Amino acid sequence: MNTILSPLYIAVSWIIVQFHKLYSLVFDEDSGWAWGLSIVSLVIVIRIALIPLFVKQIKSTRNMQALQPQMKKIQERYKNDRQRQSEEMMKLYRDTGTNPLSSCLPILAQSPFFIALFQTLSHIANNQTVGVLTQSQVESARSATIFGAPIASRFMDSARDVAELGASLGTVRTVTIIMIVLMSASQFFTQRQLMTKNMNLDVKTPYMNQQKMLMYIFPIIFAVFGINFPVGVLIYWLTTNVWTMGQQMYVIARNPTPGSLAFKQRQERLRKKGKLAEEPVETDTKKAAEAARAARSQPKRQSKAQRQSGGGQQQPGQVEKPQAEKPQTQKPQGQQPRRQQSKKSQPGKPSKPSANSKK
């Protein structure tokens, strides 16, 4: 096992040593601030490297939200057959390429680094070198304290073990309990924020039940196993929980899942700022354009007999040319004798005498 994880030991210890050199320019190199901030910086480096997985997690969550109407139909169709319901759900996941466990990817990806840091601090507590840490650096880290608790100490350590690190058992347990409570509370709040604000609670699906279960399971896991974690590991996990909570708050506020409470709140904020005022206007314009197209295309459906029976009345959208042609075909028939009379009266000029002779 040590051979397999030795590259991780080297990577984790190297990152800590580099940040420790940086913080030693400001703090005492043997202080808990120098070593504690080095662990915090290790978390920041790892979380930045895991941003692509976080983006994948967001996309998977959105896909699950989009599938909720179909999930509801499957539940209603096979509500009396749990096995068939599960089979149809799994088929839907396969067809859409959705993985309901993608929300756990960031936690799973951090596990190797978490184990490496745990083993590194365990070596420091036993005054053993690990990775690139030298013996002098191990002794410096072993004596460093956070609020009076050595970073290599644990809640379950005996009074003798704690005394060897130069601290009291009461101080160590008080600090570890506070950090465990903060760690569990931050994890619970992060998961609860995801469920209440960034999910559509109107549709009950297995994914919702899974997220609700994780909301209660993770804090319990942290509380149970936290008593066996060194203080340095508790610093690591508390920092990563705070990072996750802040990252999630940013994403929910800026790009919430459609249909969620956060999405409705964002739409309301944009509406108050006037940024959504143009949307109804654009919709009315499109409807007016479609109505205009329908009005222009309606006269083309009339037959020729219907257009001729309309007489001189102009129909909506009718071209003026057919109206001009109809009078031309009727006027020559009624005006032809008058034109002939005018032509006969012009050469002889006695048009008037001819009229008198008739009288």
N, C-alpha and C positions, 0 to 999 in steps of 0.2 A: 504494500500500500504506500509506504513512504517513497519507494522508487517511482511509482506512478505519479504521485503528487509532488515530487521534488521540483519539477519545473514551476509549479504554482507557488511553492515555498520561496523559490528564488525570486519570482516576479513580485509577489506580495512584499517580501522583505526588502527588495531593492527599491520599490516605490516608497515604502515607509522611511527608509534610510535617506533617500533624496529629499523628501519633504522635511525630515528631521534636521538635516543640514540647513535647510532654508529657514526654518523657524528658530533654529539655534542662534541666528543672527539677532533675533528680537528677545527671545526668552532664554532662560538658563537651559543648557542642553540636557541636564538631568531632571528638569521639571516635568510635571504631568502635562502642562500646556503644550510643550514642544512635542511630546510623544502623542498626546491626545489629538492635537490638531493634525498630526501626521496621519492618524487613523481616519479622521474626518476627510482629509484630502484624498486618501485612498478610496473612500466611498464615492467622492465626487468624480474621480477618474473612471471608476468602474461604471457609474451610472451614465456618464457621458458616452462611454463605449456601448452601453445598452440602449441608447435612444432608438436605433432601428427596431429593436424588439418591442420597445414601447409603442412605436408607430404601428407595428403589426398588431399589437394588442388592441389598439384603438380601432383599427379596421375590422378586426374580428368581432369586437363588441358591436360595431355598427351593423355588420352582417347579421349578427344574432338579432338585433332590433328589427332589421328589415324582414327577417323570417318569422317574426312573432305572429303575424296574421295567419300564415300557413300552419304554424305550430298549433294555433288555437283551433283551426279546422280539423287537424288530425286528432287533437284531444276530444273534440266533440263527436267526431265520426267513430272513434274507437274508445269511447269513455268506459265501456264495459269490458274491454280487452286490453289489459296493461301490456301484455307481451307484444301484441300487434302494434300498439301505440309506440312502444320503444323501437320496434323494427322500422316503422315508418319515419320516426324521428331520425334514426341513424341513416336511413336512406336519403332523407332530405339534407342532412349534413354532408353526405358523400357527393350528392348531385351538385350542391352549391359550393363545395370546397371549403366549408366552414368547420372550424375546430372549436368546440365549446370550452376546451381547456387552454385556449390561447391566453386567457387572462392570467394564467400562472407562469407564463414564459419568463417575465423578468425575475420572478422569485427563483425559478429553477435555474436560470442562467447565473444567478449570483451564488448558488449553492457551492460550487467548487472554490470560489474565492472566500466564501464564508468558512468553509472547512479549513482552507489553507491558513487563514488568519487565526482560527481557533487553535490549530496545531502550533502556529508560530508563538502565540501567547502562552501556550502550555509549555513549550520549550523554554521560554523566558522565565516562567514561574519556577521551573526546575533548574534554572541557571545553566541552560544548555544552548549552544550555538545552533542556529538554524538559518538556512538560505545564505544570504550574504552578510548576515549580522556577525560582527566580531564579538569576542568575549567581553570587551569593554563596553560595547553598545548593549549587549545583553544585560550586563550589570546596571547600566544607566537606565534602561527601560524597566528593569525589575524593581528599581527603587522609586520610579516615578509614580506619583499619586494624583488622583482626580478627586477633589473635595475630601482628601484624607484617605481615600481607598486606593491601594496600588492597582494599576491597570491589569496586572496578572492575577489578582485575587478573585475569589468566587464566594458566593453566598454559602456554599456547603463546606468551605474550608474550615478546618479546626482552628481553635485559638492559637495553637502552637505554630501552624503554617502561616497564619496571618502575622504572628509576632515576628517570625523570621523575615517577613517583608517590611517590618518596621511600622505596623499599623495595629489598630485594635479591632476585635471581631465585631463589636457593636457598630463601629463606623462603617466597616465593610458591608455589613448586612443592611444598614440603613440606606446607604448609597445604592446598593444593588436593588433593593425593593423599590425605591423611588424610580430608578431607571427602568425596571421591569414594568411598573405601572404606566409610565410614560410611553414605553414601547408598545404595550398592549393597547393603550387608549388611542395612540396615533394610528395603529393598524385598524382598529375598529372604526374610527372616524373616517378614515380613507375609504374603507369598503362601504360604509353606510352612505357616504356622500355619492359614491358611484351608483348605488341602488336608488336612492331617493330623488336625485337630481338629474341623472343622466340615463334613466331607463323609463320606458313606458310601463307604468304600473297597472294600466288597465287590462293588460293581457298577461295572464298567469301561464308561465311556461316552465319546463324543467330547468332552463337556463337561469330563470329567476330564483328557483329553489336552490340551485347550486350556489349562486352568488350570496344568497341569504345564509346558507350553511357556512360558507367561507367567512362571512362576516363575524360569526361567533366562534368558529373553530380556530382561526389564526390567533386571536388574542389568548385563547386558552393554551395553545401550543407555546406561545411566547412565555406565558406565565409559568408553565410546567417546566420547560427546558431552560428558561432563563436563570433559574437558580444554580444551574451547572455551567453557565457561561462566565468566562472571565469579564471583568469590568471593561476591558478593551473591546471585547466582542459586543457587549451591550452598547457601547458607544457607537460601534459600527452599525448595529441594527437600528438603533434609534435614529441615527443620521439618515440611513437609507429610507426609513419610514417617513421622516419629515420631508425628504426630497420627493418621494412618491406623492405625498399629500399635496405639496406645492405644485408639482408638475400636473397632477390631475385637476386641481383647481383652475389652473391656467387653461388647460384644454377644454374643460367644461364651460368656462366663461366665454372663451373665444369661438369654440367650434363644438357646440353641444349636439347630442344625438337628436335627430328630428323626432318629434312627438313626446319628448321628455319635458319635465318641469323646467329644466335649465333652458331648453330651447324656447319655451313659451315666455320665460322671463326675459330672454335676450331679444325676442321679437318685440316685447312690450317696451324695452329700453330703446330700441331702434325707432319704434313708432313715436315715442315721446320726443326723441331728437329730430323727428321729421325725415328720417332716412328711408322710411317705408311709405311715404306719402305718394310717391310717383308710381307705385305698383298698381293701384286701382285705375289711375289715369291710363296707363299703358293697356290695361285690360279692356277699358271702355273703348279705346282707340281701335284695338283689334276687332272688337265686336262691331263697331261702326263700319270698319272697312269690309268685314264679311257681309254685313247687311247691304252695303253699297254694291258689292259684287253680285249679290243675289238680285238686287233691283235692276242692275244693268243686264243681267242674263235672262230675266223673266220675259221681255218682249220677244226674244228670239224663239221662244217656244210656240208663238202664235202661227197659225197657218196663213197662207196667202188670202184665202177667202175671208178669214177673220179680220185681216188688216184692211181689205177693201170694204168690208161692211162697216168699218168704223167711220167712214165718211171723211169729213174734214177735221174730226177731232184727233188731236195728237195724243197718242198713248205715251205713258212714261217710258223713257229710254228709246222711243221710236225716232228713227232718222228722218230728217225733214225732206229728203229727196223723194221718197214715195208720195208724200203729200203734194209736191209740186207737179209730179207726173199725172196725177189723177185729174186736176183741172185742165191740163193740156189736152187730154183725150176727150173731155166733154165740151170745152169752149169752141173748138172748130166746128162741131156739129151745129151748135146754135147760132154761130156768128157767120157762117159761110154765105147766106143770101145777102147779108148787109155788105160784105166785102165785094160781092159781085155787083151790087147796085152802085156802090161808090166808084167802082172801076168804069161802069158804063156811063156814069154821069160826068166824068171828068173830061173826055174829049169833046163833047158837044156843047157844054156849058148850059144848054137850055133845060136843065133839070127842073127848074121852077116852072117854066111854061108847060112842061109835060104834066106837072102836078095840077095846073089850072085847067088844062084840057080835060083831065079826068073829072074834075069837079063839074 
